[in-house]
Amino acid sequence: MASPVISPRSAGAELDVLREVESRVLWLSSAIIHHANRVRPNPSGLKVGGHQASSASMVSIMTSLWFRHLRPQDRVSVKPHASPVLHAINYLLGSLDASYLPRLREFGGLQSYPSRIKDPDPVDYSTGSVGIGATAPIWGTVSRRYVDALAGGAGAGRQYSLVGDAELDEGAVWEAVLDPAVAELGELVWVVDLNRQSLDRVVPNIAADKLQGMFAAAGWQVITLKYGQLIEELFTRPGGAELRQRIDDMPNPEYQRLLRCGAPELRRRLPGIGTGAARIAELIDQVDDATLVGAVANLGGHDLGALDEAFTAIDDTRPTVIFAYTVKGYGLATRGHPQNHSALLTEEQMRELATRAGTDLDDPWRGFDEGTDAQLLCTRTAERLRRPETRLQAPPAVPVDIGRTPSGTATTQAALGRVLLDLTREAPDAARRVVTVSPDVSSTTNLGGWVNKVGVWSSAERQDWFADDAETILHWREKPTGQHIELGIAEVNLVSLLGELGATWSRWGEPLLPIGVLYDPFVGRALEPWSYGIYAGGQSILIGTPSGVSLAPEGGAHQSVTTPSIGLEQPGCVSYEPAFAIDTEWTLLASLARLGRPDGSSAYLRLSTRPVDQSLAAVPADPAARERRRRQAVGGAYPLRRRDGAKVTIAAMGAVLPEAVAAAERLEAAAIPADIICVTSPDLLYRAVRARQGHEQAESWILDQVFPADRATPLVTVLDGHPHTLSFLATINGVAASALGVTRFGQSGSIEDVYRYHGLDADSIVRAALDLAG
C-alpha cells in the first residue's frame, strides 16, 4: 500500500504564534535538564541525566498535538526521554507548578520518565520501559471500549503513542501491532519520531520503507512526513528534482553528517558525484547561507504546517501511524551529533538558546507576558483540554467464602474455573466486573465453563458458526457484553492488557476485576510488562498454571522453577500458591477483593494440574474454626496437622503437600512426631517477618498463630520450585533447617520419577527430617 506523503501548507499568523510556543517549550525542556545537571547541588557526584537532544526532536510534534489537535477525551503516551517536554507543556498550561521545574530526577520531584502515579502533573501513560509504553494505548483502547460496553461513560477519544524510532526494535511492539484485533481500533494514532539515531550512534540503515510496509500490511493507515516547507520550495526550482533524489538516496549517516556542516562545507558535500551534481551545485549557489543550512535540516517532523495537515488527515476507521522525520537535537547546538543522546549544552550554549527563545537563563521559568498571543493560546488550550473530575465507583462486594467443601480428587487449576462459575451465582454484581484474558489457552487452563457462561468480548457481535454443532464443547460467542478476551500466543500482550484493564478504576472511575491466565513457565517472559502495569497503577490477578515440575510428562521445557520467588519479590503484588481447591477459592476471592481501589494491589496465583485428594485438607466443620482456617490461608499459611511433642516441622507449599503428609506419617511411625504447615503465601510470611523486625509496615499475627515460639522445632521446607523461596522461614524462630526444592532443569517422566529426581518425594523429606532430628 502506498504511503501518502503530506506536504506542508503555507504558514499563517496562527503558526507564527505556535512557533513562539514551540520555541518556549524547547527552552523549558532543555532548561529543566540543564538545571538538574548544572545548577542544582549534587554532593554525591552521581550523574543525574536527562536527554536534551531526544526531547528536542519531539518538541514540534508535541507542540502541534497539544496546542492544535488534542481533545480532553484523548490520551497520550509520551516516549520516555521526552518527559521534560511533557512537563514543559503542562507548566505552560498551568497544570504544573513552577516549583517542580528545577526538580527533575530529584527525590519527590519530577520522575525521570513519565509516571501516572509519581509525577505531580497530568500523565496519561507511564513510560520508561521502551516498547511497553508505546503499546499501552492499544490496550487502553480495548479497556475503554470494554468499560463503555459494561457501564457506559468512558466516552470516546483517540489514543496517541509518541514513539521513538528505536522503540520499533522492541519485539513487544510487533507482538501488539500484529494482533488481529488491533486493526479494528480506529482510535489508535502512533507518531514515530524518526530521528534515525540511537543511544550510541547514527543508525546506518533505518529501513523506513520496510517499517511503513509492515504497518500497512497490518491494516494501518501510514502517513509519512519527510520534508518541510523550506526544502520543498527548493525542490520546485531547476535542479530541485535532482536535490530531492540525492537526499532520498544518500545513506543516513551521510545525511546526519550534513547536519553538522556550515554553509561552505554543505556547498562542497551536498552535490555529490552523481549525474545530477552539477544541477544541484547550480541550485544551491543561488541560495544564501542561512537558507541552505536551514533547508538541509528542514524535515517534516519540525514543520508545524505539515504536522497540522498530518493530524487532520487521520482516518478514524483504522489505526494510523505517522512517520515524522526529525533531527535529534533540533534547535540545539548538539543537533545531529552521533553522541548527543546524553550530551548537555554548555552554559554559553544555553544562553544563546535563551536569547533565541526570548527568555533568560537567570530567570528560566518565566512564563509568557500577560495578554500576549502566546499566553492567550496557552490559556485557550488549557480550557479546551480540561477534563471533568473522575468519580470513583466503589468496587463490588466479593464474598470471602462460597461455602463449599471440596471432596474427592481435584486440582487447583480446576478449582479456578469452578470458583468463577460459583461467583456468577453467589455474587453476580462482582462476577459482572470480572474479565478474563488468556493467550489461546482458555480450555487448557479450565476456563471453558466460564467462557461458555459469559461469552467472549468483541467490539462487535459476530456469528458463532458452530453454535449448532453438537460436538462443539467450547462455545465461542463473541459480543460486546462478553467477559473473556483471548489474544494470540503473546504473553506480553496479555499482561499489558491486564495492566490497562486494571487501571480503569482510576481512568474512568469504573473498577474491573481482571484475571489473566497463562502457562506458569512463561510468567518470566511476561513479568516486565506486568510489573510495569502495576507500577502504573494497574491492579490485576495473574494466574500461572500449570506450574513446576509437577507437569512431569511435559519435561524440562515447560517447568517453572523461579516463579514462586518472583511472586515473593514483586512490589505491589500478593502471591499465593494454594495446595487445595478450598485454598484456591479463598485466596482468589481475597485477591479479587483487593482490586479496583486506591489502596488495592495485584495478585499472582500459581496453580497446578496435579490431582490431589481433597480430604487431606481436613477443612474444619465448625464454622468458627473454618473461618479461622480461611483467615490463615489468606494470611499466608495454616497448621495442617499438629502433634504433641513434635520433633520436626514440615512446611510445604502447593502440589507437594501429599508428599509432606506421607513423610509425616512415616516419621510418626518411627516415633518422630511432625507438625505440618501448609504455606499458601511465602510473600505474606516474608512481609510479616520484616514487619516483626521493624523493616516495613505489615501484619505479623500470622507468625504467632502458625509458627509460635513454643512449638519451634527443626524445619524442613519443600515446594515445587526453587528452595530458597521458603528457606527464610527458619529465621522466624532461629531453628535448624533443610530446604528442598527444584534447582535444575527437569525431564519427562512420571510424577514419582520426577519428584524423586528433584528430591521432592516423601523419601527425601523423611531423610531431611531425620538428619535434623538427629
ZAMARGU-4260 file (C-alpha; in steps of 0.2 Angstrom, whole numbers, plus 5000, padded with zeros to 4 digits):
<rodrens>
0) 5000/5000/5000 | 5007/5017/4995 | 5011/5029/5009 | 5003/5046/5007 | 5016/5059/5010
5) 5009/5076/5017 | 5017/5092/5011 | 5017/5107/5022 | 5005/5121/5019 | 5009/5140/5020
10) 5012/5147/5037 | 5000/5160/5044 | 4998/5171/5059 | 4992/5156/5069 | 5008/5146/5065
15) 5018/5161/5070 | 5011/5161/5087 | 5013/5142/5088 | 5031/5143/5083 | 5033/5155/5098
20) 5026/5142/5110 | 5037/5129/5101 | 5052/5139/5105 | 5047/5141/5123 | 5044/5123/5125
25) 5061/5119/5118 | 5069/5131/5130 | 5060/5124/5145 | 5063/5106/5142 | 5081/5110/5139
30) 5082/5121/5155 | 5074/5108/5166 | 5088/5096/5161 | 5101/5109/5162 | 5096/5114/5180
35) 5096/5096/5186 | 5113/5093/5180 | 5122/5110/5180 | 5114/5121/5193 | 5106/5110/5207
40) 5119/5105/5220 | 5125/5087/5218 | 5135/5082/5233 | 5136/5064/5228 | 5143/5067/5211
45) 5132/5054/5204 | 5126/5058/5186 | 5109/5065/5186 | 5105/5063/5167 | 5092/5068/5155
50) 5090/5069/5137 | 5090/5087/5129 | 5093/5080/5111 | 5079/5067/5112 | 5067/5080/5119
55) 5071/5092/5106 | 5066/5080/5092 | 5049/5079/5099 | 5046/5097/5103 | 5037/5102/5086
60) 5026/5086/5086 | 5020/5088/5104 | 5018/5107/5102 | 5007/5104/5087 | 4997/5090/5095
65) 4994/5098/5112 | 4990/5116/5106 | 4981/5112/5090 | 4973/5094/5090 | 4972/5086/5107
70) 4955/5085/5115 | 4950/5082/5133 | 4944/5064/5129 | 4961/5059/5120 | 4975/5051/5129
75) 4994/5052/5125 | 5008/5040/5129 | 5024/5051/5128 | 5041/5042/5124 | 5051/5041/5139
80) 5066/5053/5135 | 5054/5067/5130 | 5047/5068/5148 | 5054/5086/5150 | 5044/5091/5135
85) 5028/5085/5143 | 5032/5094/5159 | 5036/5110/5150 | 5019/5109/5141 | 5010/5105/5157
90) 5018/5120/5165 | 5013/5132/5151 | 4995/5125/5153 | 4995/5129/5171 | 4994/5111/5177
95) 5012/5110/5184 | 5018/5122/5197 | 5035/5131/5193 | 5042/5125/5209 | 5044/5107/5201
100) 5054/5113/5186 | 5070/5113/5195 | 5067/5096/5202 | 5069/5084/5188 | 5075/5067/5195
105) 5075/5074/5212 | 5068/5064/5226 | 5049/5069/5227 | 5051/5079/5211 | 5048/5076/5193
110) 5052/5057/5188 | 5065/5053/5176 | 5051/5046/5164 | 5033/5050/5163 | 5023/5042/5178
115) 5005/5042/5181 | 5007/5038/5199 | 5023/5048/5204 | 5023/5064/5194 | 5014/5079/5201
120) 5006/5084/5184 | 4994/5075/5172 | 5002/5060/5164 | 4991/5048/5154 | 5003/5033/5152
125) 5018/5028/5162 | 5033/5025/5150 | 5051/5022/5153 | 5052/5003/5148 | 5054/5005/5130
130) 5041/4997/5119 | 5029/4994/5134 | 5023/5012/5135 | 5022/5013/5116 | 5009/4999/5116
135) 5000/5004/5131 | 4987/5014/5122 | 4982/4999/5112 | 4977/4990/5127 | 4970/5007/5134
140) 4958/5007/5119 | 4952/4990/5122 | 4949/4994/5140 | 4940/5010/5136 | 4928/5000/5124
145) 4926/4986/5137 | 4921/4999/5151 | 4909/5008/5139 | 4900/4992/5134 | 4899/4987/5153
150) 4894/5003/5161 | 4895/5017/5149 | 4903/5034/5152 | 4920/5030/5146 | 4917/5041/5131
155) 4927/5041/5115 | 4944/5049/5110 | 4960/5045/5102 | 4974/5036/5110 | 4991/5043/5104
160) 5008/5035/5106 | 5023/5046/5103 | 5036/5033/5099 | 5055/5034/5097 | 5061/5025/5081
165) 5072/5015/5091 | 5057/5008/5101 | 5052/4999/5085 | 5066/4987/5088 | 5057/4980/5103
170) 5048/4964/5100 | 5033/4969/5111 | 5029/4982/5098 | 5026/4970/5084 | 5018/4957/5095
175) 5005/4971/5098 | 5003/4978/5081 | 5001/4961/5073 | 4987/4955/5084 | 4972/4954/5073
180) 4960/4964/5084 | 4971/4979/5083 | 4967/4983/5065 | 4949/4987/5071 | 4954/5000/5083
185) 4952/5016/5074 | 4956/5027/5089 | 4974/5022/5089 | 4987/5035/5082 | 5006/5032/5083
190) 5018/5046/5079 | 5036/5039/5076 | 5049/5051/5080 | 5061/5046/5065 | 5077/5055/5071
195) 5087/5040/5065 | 5099/5040/5079 | 5101/5028/5094 | 5109/5030/5110 | 5127/5027/5104
200) 5127/5031/5085 | 5118/5036/5069 | 5108/5021/5063 | 5116/5016/5047 | 5100/5009/5039
205) 5084/5014/5047 | 5074/5004/5034 | 5059/5017/5035 | 5051/5009/5019 | 5051/4992/5027
210) 5044/4998/5043 | 5030/5008/5034 | 5026/4992/5024 | 5024/4982/5040 | 5012/4994/5047
215) 5002/4995/5031 | 5002/4976/5030 | 4994/4975/5047 | 4980/4986/5041 | 4986/5003/5047
220) 4985/5020/5038 | 5003/5026/5035 | 5007/5044/5034 | 5024/5050/5030 | 5031/5067/5035
225) 5048/5068/5027 | 5052/5086/5021 | 5047/5104/5027 | 5041/5119/5018 | 5058/5127/5016
230) 5066/5112/5007 | 5050/5108/4997 | 5051/5125/4990 | 5069/5122/4984 | 5063/5105/4976
235) 5052/5115/4964 | 5066/5125/4957 | 5078/5119/4942 | 5089/5106/4950 | 5076/5103/4964
240) 5072/5085/4957 | 5090/5081/4957 | 5092/5088/4975 | 5077/5078/4981 | 5084/5062/4973
245) 5101/5065/4981 | 5095/5067/4998 | 5082/5052/4997 | 5096/5041/4991 | 5110/5046/5002
250) 5114/5034/5017 | 5108/5040/5034 | 5125/5043/5041 | 5130/5054/5027 | 5114/5065/5029
255) 5117/5066/5048 | 5134/5072/5044 | 5127/5086/5034 | 5118/5092/5049 | 5134/5096/5057
260) 5141/5106/5042 | 5141/5125/5039 | 5136/5133/5023 | 5154/5132/5014 | 5155/5113/5019
265) 5137/5110/5013 | 5141/5118/4996 | 5155/5106/4994 | 5147/5090/5000 | 5129/5091/4995
270) 5130/5090/4976 | 5139/5073/4977 | 5147/5065/4962 | 5131/5058/4953 | 5124/5064/4936
275) 5114/5077/4945 | 5129/5085/4954 | 5131/5100/4943 | 5112/5105/4943 | 5112/5103/4962
280) 5128/5114/4964 | 5120/5127/4952 | 5104/5127/4963 | 5112/5129/4980 | 5124/5143/4973
285) 5108/5153/4971 | 5103/5151/4990 | 5110/5161/5004 | 5120/5153/5018 | 5106/5153/5031
290) 5093/5147/5020 | 5104/5132/5014 | 5109/5127/5032 | 5090/5128/5037 | 5084/5119/5022
295) 5095/5104/5025 | 5088/5101/5042 | 5070/5106/5037 | 5061/5089/5040 | 5043/5087/5041
300) 5043/5082/5059 | 5048/5100/5063 | 5036/5109/5051 | 5021/5114/5061 | 5011/5116/5045
305) 5015/5099/5039 | 5011/5092/5056 | 4994/5101/5056 | 4990/5093/5039 | 4995/5076/5045
310) 4985/5076/5061 | 4970/5082/5051 | 4972/5068/5038 | 4970/5054/5051 | 4957/5041/5046
315) 4947/5036/5062 | 4941/5019/5054 | 4958/5011/5056 | 4974/5013/5066 | 4986/5027/5060
320) 5005/5028/5061 | 5013/5045/5056 | 5032/5043/5052 | 5038/5060/5056 | 5056/5063/5050
325) 5065/5073/5063 | 5083/5079/5069 | 5089/5073/5086 | 5094/5089/5095 | 5084/5100/5083
330) 5086/5118/5088 | 5101/5114/5099 | 5120/5116/5097 | 5121/5097/5098 | 5109/5094/5083
335) 5113/5078/5073 | 5129/5074/5083 | 5131/5055/5084 | 5134/5056/5103 | 5121/5069/5108
340) 5109/5056/5117 | 5115/5061/5134 | 5125/5077/5129 | 5122/5093/5139 | 5123/5110/5132
345) 5136/5122/5140 | 5131/5137/5149 | 5136/5148/5134 | 5125/5137/5123 | 5111/5138/5135
350) 5112/5157/5135 | 5112/5158/5116 | 5096/5147/5116 | 5088/5158/5129 | 5091/5173/5118
355) 5083/5164/5103 | 5068/5159/5114 | 5066/5176/5121 | 5069/5171/5139 | 5084/5172/5151
360) 5095/5158/5159 | 5095/5168/5175 | 5076/5168/5175 | 5072/5152/5166 | 5054/5148/5172
365) 5047/5165/5166 | 5030/5162/5158 | 5023/5172/5143 | 5018/5190/5147 | 5000/5193/5151
370) 4989/5197/5136 | 5002/5191/5123 | 4996/5180/5109 | 5006/5166/5115 | 4999/5167/5133
375) 4982/5168/5126 | 4985/5152/5116 | 4991/5143/5132 | 4975/5149/5141 | 4963/5143/5127
380) 4972/5127/5126 | 4971/5124/5145 | 4952/5127/5144 | 4950/5116/5129 | 4959/5101/5137
385) 4951/5102/5155 | 4944/5086/5159 | 4929/5083/5171 | 4934/5075/5188 | 4933/5056/5188
390) 4921/5050/5201 | 4927/5033/5208 | 4914/5020/5210 | 4917/5008/5224 | 4921/4990/5218
395) 4908/4977/5221 | 4907/4967/5236 | 4916/4950/5234 | 4911/4935/5246 | 4925/4928/5257
400) 4919/4910/5256 | 4907/4902/5244 | 4903/4889/5257 | 4908/4873/5248 | 4919/4860/5255
405) 4928/4851/5240 | 4929/4832/5241 | 4936/4818/5230 | 4951/4822/5220 | 4954/4839/5212
410) 4967/4851/5205 | 4969/4869/5210 | 4968/4873/5191 | 4951/4865/5190 | 4946/4875/5206
415) 4949/4891/5196 | 4935/4888/5184 | 4923/4882/5197 | 4926/4897/5208 | 4922/4909/5193
420) 4906/4900/5189 | 4901/4900/5208 | 4904/4918/5208 | 4891/4921/5194 | 4878/4913/5206
425) 4883/4919/5223 | 4889/4937/5219 | 4883/4942/5201 | 4887/4960/5203 | 4905/4956/5207
430) 4905/4942/5193 | 4899/4955/5180 | 4915/4965/5184 | 4927/4950/5181 | 4936/4950/5164
435) 4947/4936/5160 | 4961/4936/5147 | 4971/4922/5140 | 4983/4919/5126 | 4974/4905/5117
440) 4974/4893/5132 | 4957/4896/5138 | 4951/4877/5138 | 4968/4870/5144 | 4968/4881/5159
445) 4950/4877/5164 | 4941/4892/5158 | 4930/4883/5146 | 4915/4883/5158 | 4917/4902/5162
450) 4919/4906/5143 | 4903/4896/5139 | 4894/4906/5153 | 4899/4924/5150 | 4904/4924/5131
455) 4919/4932/5123 | 4921/4951/5122 | 4922/4958/5105 | 4919/4976/5099 | 4905/4970/5088
460) 4894/4954/5088 | 4900/4940/5077 | 4890/4925/5072 | 4895/4908/5080 | 4895/4896/5065
465) 4897/4881/5077 | 4883/4885/5088 | 4873/4871/5081 | 4887/4859/5081 | 4883/4846/5095
470) 4901/4840/5096 | 4907/4858/5100 | 4911/4859/5118 | 4918/4876/5120 | 4906/4889/5113
475) 4915/4905/5106 | 4901/4918/5106 | 4908/4935/5103 | 4899/4950/5108 | 4902/4967/5116
480) 4895/4960/5133 | 4907/4945/5133 | 4919/4944/5148 | 4933/4934/5141 | 4947/4942/5130
485) 4958/4930/5121 | 4974/4936/5112 | 4986/4926/5102 | 5002/4917/5109 | 5009/4933/5115
490) 5011/4934/5134 | 5017/4952/5133 | 5001/4957/5125 | 4991/4948/5139 | 4999/4956/5154
495) 5000/4973/5145 | 4981/4972/5143 | 4979/4966/5161 | 4988/4982/5167 | 4976/4993/5157
500) 4960/4984/5162 | 4966/4985/5180 | 4968/5004/5178 | 4950/5008/5173 | 4945/5012/5190
505) 4957/5027/5190 | 4954/5032/5172 | 4935/5032/5171 | 4930/5028/5189 | 4924/5011/5184
510) 4933/4996/5193 | 4936/4980/5184 | 4942/4963/5191 | 4954/4957/5178 | 4961/4940/5178
515) 4975/4934/5166 | 4978/4916/5164 | 4994/4909/5156 | 5006/4894/5157 | 5017/4897/5173
520) 5033/4893/5163 | 5030/4909/5153 | 5027/4921/5168 | 5045/4926/5167 | 5043/4931/5149
525) 5028/4942/5154 | 5035/4949/5170 | 5042/4965/5164 | 5026/4972/5156 | 5015/4966/5170
530) 5027/4974/5183 | 5026/4990/5173 | 5007/4989/5173 | 5007/4988/5192 | 5020/5002/5193
535) 5007/5012/5183 | 4993/5009/5194 | 4985/4994/5186 | 4978/4981/5198 | 4975/4963/5191
540) 4977/4945/5195 | 4989/4934/5185 | 4987/4916/5186 | 5001/4904/5181 | 4995/4886/5178
545) 5001/4873/5176 | 5017/4875/5186 | 5033/4867/5192 | 5040/4850/5188 | 5023/4843/5193
550) 5020/4844/5174 | 5030/4828/5174 | 5027/4821/5157 | 5029/4839/5149 | 5048/4839/5154
555) 5060/4852/5157 | 5055/4863/5143 | 5039/4868/5152 | 5044/4868/5170 | 5044/4884/5181
560) 5057/4885/5195 | 5059/4903/5200 | 5041/4909/5199 | 5037/4906/5217 | 5051/4918/5222
565) 5046/4930/5208 | 5029/4932/5217 | 5038/4935/5233 | 5049/4949/5226 | 5036/4958/5215
570) 5031/4975/5223 | 5013/4979/5223 | 5008/4961/5222 | 5002/4947/5234 | 5007/4930/5228
575) 4999/4913/5233 | 5002/4895/5229 | 4987/4885/5236 | 4988/4867/5239 | 4970/4863/5239
580) 4954/4868/5230 | 4947/4877/5245 | 4963/4887/5247 | 4962/4892/5229 | 4944/4898/5232
585) 4948/4908/5247 | 4964/4916/5240 | 4956/4920/5224 | 4941/4929/5232 | 4953/4938/5243
590) 4963/4944/5228 | 4948/4949/5219 | 4943/4960/5234 | 4959/4970/5233 | 4956/4976/5215
595) 4949/4992/5208 | 4953/5003/5223 | 4965/5017/5228 | 4973/5006/5241 | 4972/4990/5231
600) 4985/4978/5225 | 4988/4965/5212 | 4990/4946/5215 | 4999/4931/5207 | 4992/4914/5210
605) 5002/4898/5205 | 4991/4884/5201 | 4994/4865/5197 | 4986/4851/5187 | 4991/4838/5199
610) 4976/4829/5206 | 4976/4829/5225 | 4965/4820/5237 | 4955/4835/5245 | 4952/4825/5261
615) 4970/4829/5265 | 4965/4847/5268 | 4955/4842/5283 | 4944/4858/5282 | 4936/4861/5299
620) 4917/4858/5300 | 4914/4870/5314 | 4910/4887/5306 | 4922/4897/5318 | 4936/4885/5315
625) 4933/4886/5296 | 4934/4905/5297 | 4950/4904/5307 | 4957/4892/5294 | 4952/4904/5280
630) 4960/4919/5288 | 4976/4909/5290 | 4976/4903/5272 | 4973/4921/5265 | 4986/4927/5278
635) 5000/4916/5271 | 5000/4899/5280 | 4990/4887/5292 | 4994/4872/5303 | 4988/4857/5293
640) 4992/4845/5307 | 4999/4847/5325 | 5007/4833/5335 | 5011/4833/5354 | 5029/4833/5357
645) 5033/4837/5339 | 5052/4835/5335 | 5052/4842/5317 | 5041/4854/5307 | 5037/4851/5288
650) 5032/4867/5279 | 5026/4863/5262 | 5018/4873/5248 | 5007/4869/5233 | 5007/4852/5224
655) 5019/4843/5236 | 5008/4843/5251 | 5003/4824/5248 | 5022/4820/5250 | 5023/4831/5266
660) 5009/4821/5273 | 5016/4804/5268 | 5033/4809/5275 | 5025/4815/5292 | 5015/4798/5293
665) 5031/4788/5291 | 5040/4799/5304 | 5027/4797/5316 | 5028/4778/5314 | 5046/4780/5318
670) 5042/4789/5334 | 5047/4806/5327 | 5031/4816/5328 | 5030/4830/5315 | 5019/4846/5313
675) 5014/4850/5295 | 5012/4868/5290 | 5003/4872/5273 | 5011/4888/5266 | 5000/4897/5254
680) 5010/4913/5253 | 5028/4915/5256 | 5026/4933/5251 | 5015/4937/5265 | 5025/4927/5278
685) 5041/4936/5272 | 5032/4953/5274 | 5027/4948/5292 | 5045/4943/5296 | 5051/4960/5290
690) 5037/4969/5300 | 5042/4960/5316 | 5060/4966/5313 | 5054/4984/5310 | 5058/4985/5292
695) 5041/4988/5284 | 5023/4990/5289 | 5013/4974/5288 | 5003/4962/5299 | 5013/4949/5308
700) 4999/4940/5318 | 5001/4925/5306 | 5018/4921/5313 | 5011/4920/5331 | 4997/4908/5325
705) 5007/4897/5313 | 5025/4897/5320 | 5023/4900/5338 | 5039/4901/5348 | 5034/4887/5360
710) 5032/4875/5345 | 5049/4879/5337 | 5057/4863/5330 | 5070/4860/5316 | 5061/4864/5300
715) 5060/4855/5283 | 5054/4866/5269 | 5048/4859/5252 | 5040/4866/5237 | 5039/4863/5218
720) 5051/4877/5214 | 5067/4885/5220 | 5071/4880/5238 | 5077/4897/5243 | 5058/4903/5242
725) 5054/4896/5259 | 5072/4895/5267 | 5069/4911/5276 | 5055/4903/5287 | 5069/4896/5298
730) 5073/4914/5304 | 5056/4916/5312 | 5062/4906/5327 | 5080/4903/5323 | 5079/4884/5320
735) 5090/4872/5310 | 5083/4870/5293 | 5084/4860/5277 | 5077/4867/5261 | 5070/4855/5247
740) 5065/4861/5230 | 5070/4862/5212 | 5087/4868/5207 | 5090/4861/5189 | 5081/4858/5173
745) 5069/4843/5173 | 5065/4829/5161 | 5049/4820/5156 | 5043/4806/5167 | 5030/4800/5179
750) 5027/4812/5194 | 5035/4799/5205 | 5051/4798/5195 | 5052/4817/5193 | 5049/4821/5211
755) 5062/4808/5216 | 5074/4816/5203 | 5072/4833/5211 | 5071/4827/5229 | 5053/4832/5232
760) 5047/4814/5236 | 5042/4808/5253 | 5059/4798/5255 | 5069/4815/5253 | 5058/4824/5266
765) 5060/4810/5278 | 5079/4809/5276 | 5080/4828/5278 | 5069/4827/5294 | 5079/4813/5301
770) 5095/4822/5298 | 5088/4837/5308 | 5080/4827/5322 | 5097/4818/5325
</rodrens>
